[in-house]
Amino acid sequence: MARGGSRQLYAEKLFDCCWVELQGHVRPQLVVQKKLKPRIFRIGDFLYDERGTALPCDGEPPVVLLIYNTTISPRRIVA
């Protein structure tokens, strides 16, 4: 049985200074939380809610495909 089996390498919600994979981008993009309520996040030139859904804007924002959980190191998970 794997140690740390409950740890997930991927997160379900955006959080400050995490990384995401966006549709149409080769490299992961940095997420920065704005100091607003409700929680709003900036990824590149677009704004998203905490579930990774783009907020209404001009243009076509890229879709969030994957949110990396940067609080878990893959090296610490033993198969």
N, CA, C and O atoms as a Tinker XYZ file with bonds, in Angstrom:
   316  protein
     1  N      0.840000   -1.188000    0.000000    73     2
     2  CA     0.000000    0.000000    0.000000    64     1     3
     3  C      0.881000    1.245000    0.000000    63     2     4     5
     4  O      1.915000    1.272000    0.667000    81     3
     5  N      0.488000    2.250000   -0.725000    73     3     6
     6  CA     1.283000    3.481000   -0.837000    64     5     7
     7  C      1.120000    4.341000    0.399000    63     6     8     9
     8  O      0.015000    4.527000    0.908000    81     7
     9  N      2.238000    4.861000    0.872000    73     7    10
    10  CA     2.156000    5.828000    1.959000    64     9    11
    11  C      1.590000    7.118000    1.412000    63    10    12    13
    12  O      1.838000    7.473000    0.259000    81    11
    13  N      0.834000    7.818000    2.232000    73    11    14
    14  CA     0.283000    9.094000    1.790000    64    13    15
    15  C     -0.735000    8.935000    0.687000    63    14    16    17
    16  O     -0.859000    9.812000   -0.169000    81    15
    17  N     -1.473000    7.830000    0.687000    73    15    18
    18  CA    -2.441000    7.559000   -0.361000    64    17    19
    19  C     -3.528000    8.606000   -0.484000    63    18    20    21
    20  O     -4.131000    8.740000   -1.549000    81    19
    21  N     -3.795000    9.357000    0.584000    73    19    22
    22  CA    -4.847000   10.370000    0.531000    64    21    23
    23  C     -4.346000   11.688000   -0.064000    63    22    24    25
    24  O     -5.144000   12.592000   -0.313000    81    23
    25  N     -3.064000   11.804000   -0.288000    73    23    26
    26  CA    -2.504000   13.031000   -0.856000    64    25    27
    27  C     -2.775000   13.080000   -2.344000    63    26    28    29
    28  O     -2.654000   12.074000   -3.042000    81    27
    29  N     -3.140000   14.245000   -2.822000    73    27    30
    30  CA    -3.415000   14.406000   -4.242000    64    29    31
    31  C     -2.399000   15.349000   -4.863000    63    30    32    33
    32  O     -2.070000   16.388000   -4.291000    81    31
    33  N     -1.906000   14.980000   -6.035000    73    31    34
    34  CA    -0.964000   15.838000   -6.744000    64    33    35
    35  C     -1.671000   17.007000   -7.416000    63    34    36    37
    36  O     -1.028000   17.965000   -7.843000    81    35
    37  N     -3.002000   16.925000   -7.508000    73    35    38
    38  CA    -3.764000   17.961000   -8.178000    64    37    39
    39  C     -4.822000   18.503000   -7.234000    63    38    40    41
    40  O     -5.406000   17.759000   -6.447000    81    39
    41  N     -5.061000   19.791000   -7.316000    73    39    42
    42  CA    -6.027000   20.451000   -6.445000    64    41    43
    43  C     -7.368000   20.589000   -7.159000    63    42    44    45
    44  O     -7.447000   20.517000   -8.385000    81    43
    45  N     -8.423000   20.790000   -6.365000    73    43    46
    46  CA    -9.757000   20.971000   -6.915000    64    45    47
    47  C    -10.114000   22.441000   -7.075000    63    46    48    49
    48  O    -11.014000   22.787000   -7.841000    81    47
    49  N     -9.405000   23.310000   -6.348000    73    47    50
    50  CA    -9.674000   24.749000   -6.408000    64    49    51
    51  C     -8.372000   25.506000   -6.603000    63    50    52    53
    52  O     -7.295000   25.027000   -6.247000    81    51
    53  N     -8.492000   26.697000   -7.174000    73    51    54
    54  CA    -7.326000   27.570000   -7.306000    64    53    55
    55  C     -6.942000   28.128000   -5.946000    63    54    56    57
    56  O     -7.795000   28.312000   -5.078000    81    55
    57  N     -5.656000   28.396000   -5.764000    73    55    58
    58  CA    -5.172000   29.061000   -4.564000    64    57    59
    59  C     -3.986000   29.927000   -4.954000    63    58    60    61
    60  O     -3.405000   29.750000   -6.024000    81    59
    61  N     -3.627000   30.863000   -4.083000    73    59    62
    62  CA    -2.591000   31.835000   -4.388000    64    61    63
    63  C     -1.259000   31.167000   -4.699000    63    62    64    65
    64  O     -0.800000   30.289000   -3.968000    81    63
    65  N     -0.663000   31.589000   -5.770000    73    63    66
    66  CA     0.660000   31.140000   -6.207000    64    65    67
    67  C      0.721000   29.659000   -6.561000    63    66    68    69
    68  O      1.759000   29.029000   -6.360000    81    67
    69  N     -0.347000   29.094000   -7.076000    73    67    70
    70  CA    -0.285000   27.731000   -7.595000    64    69    71
    71  C     -0.024000   27.810000   -9.108000    63    70    72    73
    72  O      0.047000   28.898000   -9.678000    81    71
    73  N      0.114000   26.673000   -9.728000    73    71    74
    74  CA     0.351000   26.591000  -11.168000    64    73    75
    75  C     -0.783000   25.813000  -11.806000    63    74    76    77
    76  O     -1.325000   24.883000  -11.208000    81    75
    77  N     -1.138000   26.199000  -13.026000    73    75    78
    78  CA    -2.197000   25.518000  -13.760000    64    77    79
    79  C     -1.748000   25.241000  -15.184000    63    78    80    81
    80  O     -0.882000   25.925000  -15.729000    81    79
    81  N     -2.362000   24.217000  -15.773000    73    79    82
    82  CA    -2.203000   23.983000  -17.206000    64    81    83
    83  C     -3.417000   24.585000  -17.880000    63    82    84    85
    84  O     -4.553000   24.329000  -17.481000    81    83
    85  N     -3.174000   25.387000  -18.904000    73    83    86
    86  CA    -4.244000   26.026000  -19.662000    64    85    87
    87  C     -4.298000   25.465000  -21.066000    63    86    88    89
    88  O     -3.270000   25.128000  -21.654000    81    87
    89  N     -5.499000   25.366000  -21.597000    73    87    90
    90  CA    -5.688000   24.908000  -22.965000    64    89    91
    91  C     -4.969000   25.859000  -23.917000    63    90    92    93
    92  O     -5.153000   27.074000  -23.847000    81    91
    93  N     -4.155000   25.301000  -24.800000    73    91    94
    94  CA    -3.444000   26.103000  -25.789000    64    93    95
    95  C     -2.108000   26.659000  -25.321000    63    94    96    97
    96  O     -1.442000   27.359000  -26.084000    81    95
    97  N     -1.695000   26.370000  -24.090000    73    95    98
    98  CA    -0.407000   26.828000  -23.569000    64    97    99
    99  C      0.513000   25.630000  -23.368000    63    98   100   101
   100  O      0.080000   24.579000  -22.896000    81    99
   101  N      1.777000   25.791000  -23.725000    73    99   102
   102  CA     2.740000   24.703000  -23.624000    64   101   103
   103  C      3.219000   24.515000  -22.184000    63   102   104   105
   104  O      3.419000   23.384000  -21.742000    81   103
   105  N      3.402000   25.604000  -21.458000    73   103   106
   106  CA     3.958000   25.539000  -20.102000    64   105   107
   107  C      2.899000   25.911000  -19.063000    63   106   108   109
   108  O      1.950000   26.634000  -19.366000    81   107
   109  N      3.068000   25.411000  -17.838000    73   107   110
   110  CA     2.144000   25.806000  -16.764000    64   109   111
   111  C      2.191000   27.316000  -16.526000    63   110   112   113
   112  O      3.219000   27.958000  -16.742000    81   111
   113  N      1.066000   27.868000  -16.080000    73   111   114
   114  CA     0.939000   29.303000  -15.825000    64   113   115
   115  C      0.746000   29.542000  -14.334000    63   114   116   117
   116  O      0.107000   28.744000  -13.648000    81   115
   117  N      1.297000   30.637000  -13.840000    73   115   118
   118  CA     1.196000   30.993000  -12.429000    64   117   119
   119  C     -0.151000   31.643000  -12.132000    63   118   120   121
   120  O     -0.642000   32.460000  -12.911000    81   119
   121  N     -0.739000   31.274000  -11.004000    73   119   122
   122  CA    -2.002000   31.840000  -10.530000    64   121   123
   123  C     -1.691000   32.805000   -9.394000    63   122   124   125
   124  O     -0.928000   32.475000   -8.486000    81   123
   125  N     -2.281000   33.999000   -9.442000    73   123   126
   126  CA    -2.097000   34.990000   -8.381000    64   125   127
   127  C     -3.473000   35.408000   -7.888000    63   126   128   129
   128  O     -4.327000   35.818000   -8.674000    81   127
   129  N     -3.681000   35.303000   -6.578000    73   127   130
   130  CA    -4.966000   35.697000   -6.004000    64   129   131
   131  C     -5.021000   37.211000   -5.852000    63   130   132   133
   132  O     -4.102000   37.827000   -5.312000    81   131
   133  N     -6.114000   37.804000   -6.338000    73   131   134
   134  CA    -6.346000   39.244000   -6.177000    64   133   135
   135  C     -6.876000   39.477000   -4.771000    63   134   136   137
   136  O     -7.486000   38.584000   -4.183000    81   135
   137  N     -6.654000   40.644000   -4.238000    73   135   138
   138  CA    -7.127000   40.973000   -2.895000    64   137   139
   139  C     -8.562000   41.483000   -2.966000    63   138   140   141
   140  O     -8.841000   42.629000   -2.616000    81   139
   141  N     -9.466000   40.624000   -3.420000    73   139   142
   142  CA   -10.875000   40.946000   -3.578000    64   141   143
   143  C    -11.723000   39.869000   -2.911000    63   142   144   145
   144  O    -11.259000   38.747000   -2.706000    81   143
   145  N    -12.932000   40.201000   -2.582000    73   143   146
   146  CA   -13.913000   39.236000   -2.088000    64   145   147
   147  C    -15.084000   39.278000   -3.035000    63   146   148   149
   148  O    -15.522000   40.385000   -3.346000    81   147
   149  N    -15.629000   38.203000   -3.519000    73   147   150
   150  CA   -15.163000   36.833000   -3.311000    64   149   151
   151  C    -13.790000   36.614000   -3.938000    63   150   152   153
   152  O    -13.278000   37.472000   -4.657000    81   151
   153  N    -13.207000   35.463000   -3.658000    73   151   154
   154  CA   -11.856000   35.182000   -4.131000    64   153   155
   155  C    -11.815000   35.175000   -5.657000    63   154   156   157
   156  O    -12.556000   34.441000   -6.312000    81   155
   157  N    -10.930000   36.010000   -6.207000    73   155   158
   158  CA   -10.730000   36.134000   -7.655000    64   157   159
   159  C     -9.246000   35.885000   -7.928000    63   158   160   161
   160  O     -8.385000   36.323000   -7.165000    81   159
   161  N     -8.959000   35.184000   -9.015000    73   159   162
   162  CA    -7.587000   34.826000   -9.354000    64   161   163
   163  C     -7.245000   35.311000  -10.754000    63   162   164   165
   164  O     -8.071000   35.262000  -11.666000    81   163
   165  N     -6.001000   35.784000  -10.906000    73   163   166
   166  CA    -5.512000   36.233000  -12.212000    64   165   167
   167  C     -4.580000   35.168000  -12.771000    63   166   168   169
   168  O     -3.647000   34.720000  -12.103000    81   167
   169  N     -4.853000   34.775000  -14.009000    73   167   170
   170  CA    -3.960000   33.885000  -14.754000    64   169   171
   171  C     -3.719000   34.574000  -16.088000    63   170   172   173
   172  O     -4.615000   34.645000  -16.929000    81   171
   173  N     -2.510000   35.077000  -16.277000    73   171   174
   174  CA    -2.221000   35.852000  -17.485000    64   173   175
   175  C     -3.051000   37.117000  -17.484000    63   174   176   177
   176  O     -3.030000   37.873000  -16.513000    81   175
   177  N     -3.779000   37.355000  -18.557000    73   175   178
   178  CA    -4.597000   38.559000  -18.689000    64   177   179
   179  C     -6.053000   38.346000  -18.286000    63   178   180   181
   180  O     -6.875000   39.244000  -18.466000    81   179
   181  N     -6.384000   37.180000  -17.748000    73   179   182
   182  CA    -7.779000   36.842000  -17.473000    64   181   183
   183  C     -8.021000   36.582000  -15.990000    63   182   184   185
   184  O     -7.098000   36.264000  -15.239000    81   183
   185  N     -9.287000   36.724000  -15.583000    73   183   186
   186  CA    -9.691000   36.491000  -14.201000    64   185   187
   187  C    -10.563000   35.240000  -14.117000    63   186   188   189
   188  O    -11.360000   34.959000  -15.012000    81   187
   189  N    -10.392000   34.491000  -13.014000    73   187   190
   190  CA   -11.101000   33.232000  -12.798000    64   189   191
   191  C    -11.628000   33.184000  -11.372000    63   190   192   193
   192  O    -11.091000   33.841000  -10.481000    81   191
   193  N    -12.696000   32.394000  -11.158000    73   191   194
   194  CA   -13.156000   32.158000   -9.796000    64   193   195
   195  C    -12.338000   31.002000   -9.214000    63   194   196   197
   196  O    -11.476000   30.448000   -9.895000    81   195
   197  N    -12.608000   30.636000   -7.948000    73   195   198
   198  CA   -11.770000   29.635000   -7.289000    64   197   199
   199  C    -11.920000   28.223000   -7.865000    63   198   200   201
   200  O    -11.089000   27.355000   -7.594000    81   199
   201  N    -12.955000   27.991000   -8.644000    73   199   202
   202  CA   -13.141000   26.684000   -9.290000    64   201   203
   203  C    -12.474000   26.623000  -10.668000    63   202   204   205
   204  O    -12.523000   25.589000  -11.334000    81   203
   205  N    -11.849000   27.733000  -11.099000    73   203   206
   206  CA   -11.162000   27.761000  -12.384000    64   205   207
   207  C    -12.048000   28.133000  -13.550000    63   206   208   209
   208  O    -11.678000   27.920000  -14.704000    81   207
   209  N    -13.220000   28.690000  -13.263000    73   207   210
   210  CA   -14.127000   29.147000  -14.317000    64   209   211
   211  C    -13.804000   30.597000  -14.648000    63   210   212   213
   212  O    -13.721000   31.440000  -13.755000    81   211
   213  N    -13.622000   30.885000  -15.929000    73   211   214
   214  CA   -13.288000   32.243000  -16.357000    64   213   215
   215  C    -14.444000   33.191000  -16.090000    63   214   216   217
   216  O    -15.607000   32.848000  -16.305000    81   215
   217  N    -14.116000   34.378000  -15.622000    73   215   218
   218  CA   -15.118000   35.409000  -15.404000    64   217   219
   219  C    -15.409000   36.101000  -16.736000    63   218   220   221
   220  O    -14.546000   36.126000  -17.614000    81   219
   221  N    -16.615000   36.664000  -16.902000    73   219   222
   222  CA   -16.960000   37.333000  -18.164000    64   221   223
   223  C    -15.943000   38.421000  -18.522000    63   222   224   225
   224  O    -15.536000   39.216000  -17.675000    81   223
   225  N    -15.550000   38.433000  -19.783000    73   223   226
   226  CA   -14.565000   39.414000  -20.257000    64   225   227
   227  C    -14.623000   39.491000  -21.773000    63   226   228   229
   228  O    -15.303000   38.701000  -22.429000    81   227
   229  N    -13.899000   40.455000  -22.311000    73   227   230
   230  CA   -13.739000   40.536000  -23.763000    64   229   231
   231  C    -12.671000   39.523000  -24.158000    63   230   232   233
   232  O    -11.667000   39.370000  -23.462000    81   231
   233  N    -12.881000   38.851000  -25.243000    73   231   234
   234  CA   -11.910000   37.851000  -25.690000    64   233   235
   235  C    -12.299000   36.463000  -25.210000    63   234   236   237
   236  O    -13.312000   36.284000  -24.534000    81   235
   237  N    -11.490000   35.498000  -25.565000    73   235   238
   238  CA   -11.747000   34.099000  -25.231000    64   237   239
   239  C    -10.681000   33.609000  -24.247000    63   238   240   241
   240  O     -9.569000   33.289000  -24.666000    81   239
   241  N    -10.996000   33.545000  -22.949000    73   239   242
   242  CA   -10.004000   33.081000  -21.978000    64   241   243
   243  C     -9.743000   31.582000  -22.138000    63   242   244   245
   244  O    -10.664000   30.827000  -22.452000    81   243
   245  N     -8.498000   31.145000  -21.926000    73   243   246
   246  CA    -8.196000   29.722000  -22.025000    64   245   247
   247  C     -8.844000   28.936000  -20.875000    63   246   248   249
   248  O     -9.042000   29.464000  -19.781000    81   247
   249  N     -9.162000   27.694000  -21.140000    73   247   250
   250  CA    -9.775000   26.813000  -20.150000    64   249   251
   251  C     -8.699000   26.238000  -19.236000    63   250   252   253
   252  O     -7.640000   25.817000  -19.702000    81   251
   253  N     -8.978000   26.222000  -17.917000    73   251   254
   254  CA    -8.080000   25.595000  -16.951000    64   253   255
   255  C     -8.259000   24.088000  -17.063000    63   254   256   257
   256  O     -9.348000   23.570000  -16.816000    81   255
   257  N     -7.192000   23.382000  -17.435000    73   255   258
   258  CA    -7.250000   21.934000  -17.590000    64   257   259
   259  C     -6.847000   21.194000  -16.324000    63   258   260   261
   260  O     -7.380000   20.124000  -16.032000    81   259
   261  N     -5.899000   21.765000  -15.565000    73   259   262
   262  CA    -5.337000   21.066000  -14.420000    64   261   263
   263  C     -4.775000   22.073000  -13.433000    63   262   264   265
   264  O     -4.110000   23.029000  -13.834000    81   263
   265  N     -5.032000   21.872000  -12.147000    73   263   266
   266  CA    -4.500000   22.724000  -11.090000    64   265   267
   267  C     -3.492000   21.897000  -10.302000    63   266   268   269
   268  O     -3.852000   20.869000   -9.729000    81   267
   269  N     -2.247000   22.328000  -10.266000    73   267   270
   270  CA    -1.223000   21.592000   -9.530000    64   269   271
   271  C     -1.288000   21.936000   -8.053000    63   270   272   273
   272  O     -1.399000   23.106000   -7.687000    81   271
   273  N     -1.219000   20.921000   -7.206000    73   271   274
   274  CA    -1.177000   21.101000   -5.764000    64   273   275
   275  C      0.283000   21.254000   -5.371000    63   274   276   277
   276  O      0.996000   20.261000   -5.231000    81   275
   277  N      0.725000   22.467000   -5.195000    73   275   278
   278  CA     2.142000   22.730000   -4.918000    64   277   279
   279  C      2.515000   22.479000   -3.470000    63   278   280   281
   280  O      3.682000   22.626000   -3.104000    81   279
   281  N      1.550000   22.102000   -2.632000    73   279   282
   282  CA     1.874000   21.797000   -1.236000    64   281   283
   283  C      2.306000   20.346000   -1.073000    63   282   284   285
   284  O      2.753000   19.957000    0.006000    81   283
   285  N      2.182000   19.539000   -2.123000    73   283   286
   286  CA     2.574000   18.134000   -2.092000    64   285   287
   287  C      3.740000   17.927000   -3.046000    63   286   288   289
   288  O      3.663000   18.302000   -4.217000    81   287
   289  N      4.811000   17.338000   -2.555000    73   287   290
   290  CA     5.942000   17.040000   -3.404000    64   289   291
   291  C      5.788000   15.618000   -3.948000    63   290   292   293
   292  O      5.634000   14.683000   -3.162000    81   291
   293  N      5.825000   15.430000   -5.266000    73   291   294
   294  CA     5.697000   14.079000   -5.832000    64   293   295
   295  C      6.802000   13.150000   -5.350000    63   294   296   297
   296  O      6.606000   11.935000   -5.327000    81   295
   297  N      7.946000   13.680000   -4.968000    73   295   298
   298  CA     9.051000   12.852000   -4.505000    64   297   299
   299  C      8.767000   12.218000   -3.145000    63   298   300   301
   300  O      9.364000   11.201000   -2.795000    81   299
   301  N      7.846000   12.826000   -2.372000    73   299   302
   302  CA     7.545000   12.298000   -1.039000    64   301   303
   303  C      6.498000   11.204000   -1.073000    63   302   304   305
   304  O      6.275000   10.534000   -0.065000    81   303
   305  N      5.853000   11.011000   -2.206000    73   303   306
   306  CA     4.829000    9.967000   -2.325000    64   305   307
   307  C      5.516000    8.693000   -2.817000    63   306   308   309
   308  O      6.131000    8.685000   -3.883000    81   307
   309  N      5.410000    7.642000   -2.052000    73   307   310
   310  CA     6.066000    6.382000   -2.381000    64   309   311
   311  C      5.025000    5.411000   -2.921000    63   310   312   313
   312  O      4.001000    5.176000   -2.279000    81   311
   313  N      5.281000    4.849000   -4.090000    73   311   314
   314  CA     4.334000    3.891000   -4.688000    64   313   315
   315  C      4.451000    2.538000   -4.044000    63   314   316
   316  O      3.734000    1.611000   -4.420000    81   315
